[in-house]
Amino acid sequence: MVRPALLKDLPPPPEGLFGRAGPLVVEVGFGDGRFTALYAKLHPERLVLGAEVSSGSVVRALRRFRREGVENVRIYHGEGSFALRNLVPPRSVLEVIVNFPDPWPKKRHQENRLLQRGFFRKLSTRLVEGGRLLLTTDHEEYFRFALEEALSTGLYRVETPPPPPLHLTTKYAEKWKGEGRPFFHAVFTKEAEDHAPWPPLRRYPMAHALLEGPLPEHLPLSKTVLPLEGGVAVLLKALKDEEGFYVLAHVEEEDLTQDLLLEVRRSAHGVYAGVSRFGHPLITEGVKGAVRGLVERLKALGLRVVQDHT
């Protein structure tokens, strides 16, 4: 299982993840892994990186891969857009597979759809020449939406053949076959590349500050919203213990959402305010922004910053 927070380099070389070289394939939203396992066994020479947001699906897929002896798959628990931008090198991906993505059918939720213009632009920088994305869905409106978004970039040749039988072996496809639902399939083949480089998310070694002054008795910051460039951080709640406070925080930035713990506690050098190691969060600009917001709250309570690493 790929854990970006513990990787030394982003993006990691495929050989570092798989132990060998080979054509790289990314599947976004692998569910319980039944399609992934079949695909990997049919293409043993390929290296398959799967991304999935559901923790339950990750557990079920891992068990399946181990039970069936599938060795050419690595999985990432998180957003597929993050995986493509940060876990694969430029011009390295042969194929991207998206089977039955969440259609987000309500108009106000459509900004959450994966297959939008911005995604197709980024994807073009990660695909090899002639690389392609394969989409299979039962949702015709989302299907038409994805076609329009891809064509608007001018970077892809788009074809709409019948769905390959293998792509109709997912959990949802098996269910919907019995209901007589129609299926839609598209192949987006890269013909050009976006001019923007879309570099991986920048990471930092730490995000903390040391302050002088008494540890406060209370830390009032319930649902403190901190606007960031390209995102937002929210300090949700402060929980006190005998050593200080744990602060629950939520950070949203491009391609990445993280829930994390911040700490405010007495140390040998003063009052420490920064990121807890719990959960191994990625230290990003957004996380640093959350820590800066926390430090500002402490300054308002009378503490003075003596070292600032935010």
PyMOL commands that set and color helices and strands:
alter all, ss='L'
color gray80, all
select helices_A, chain A and resi 4-6+14-18+34-42+55-67+80-86+107-112+117-126+140-153+165-168+171-177+285-300
alter helices_A, ss='H'
color red, helices_A
select strands_A, chain A and resi 24-28+47-52+73-77+93-99+127-137+156-159+184-190+208-212+224-228+231-241+244-253+256-267+270-275+304-309
alter strands_A, ss='S'
color yellow, strands_A
deselect
rebuild
show_as cartoon
